[in-house]
Amino acid sequence: MLVIGGGLLGVLIGSLTAKKRGGSGADMAQYGAGYGIAFALIGMIATVVIERMVV
């Protein structure tokens, strides 16, 4: 769940960052993909840490 939420949040933040900097649609897609991957990775690590602490 954290992976999906993190990925979607990353896409949103990345797209808004590119738009704020005056980027085109392709820039927004690239920033969204980069941020989405990074935030999904953070969400995956957080999920593993939480699972290890619970069990």
N, C-alpha and C positions, 0 to 999 in steps of 0.2 A: 504494500500500500504506500509506503514511504517512497518507493522507487517511482511509482507512477505520479504521485503528487509532486515529488521533487522535479521530475522531468517536465511536467506541465508548468510548474512555477518557473523553471529555468527558461523554457521557451517564451513565456510571457515577458520575463525580465529582459531576456536577450533581444526580443523584438522591439520592446520599448526603448532599450538602450540605443539600438541602431536607428530608430525613428528620431530619437532625441538628437542624435548626432547628424541628422540630415541624410541618412542612407536611403538607398532605393529598396525596392521589394526584395531583390536578391540579397542585399546586405542584411535585411531583417531576417530572411530565411537562414542565412549563414550564422548570424549571431544567435538566433533562436536555436539552431541545431547545436552549436557549441555550448551554449549555456545549458540547454536541455540535457546533453550528455553529461556535463560536469555535475549538475544538480542530481541527476539520476544516480550517478556514481556515489555521491555523498549520501543519498537516501539508501542505497544498497548497503553501504558500510554501516550506517546508523541502524539499519534493520538487523544486520548480523550481530552488532554489539548488543542491541537490546535483547535479541534471542539468546545470546550467550549468558547474559546477566540473569534472565528469567529461569533458565533451565539449570 
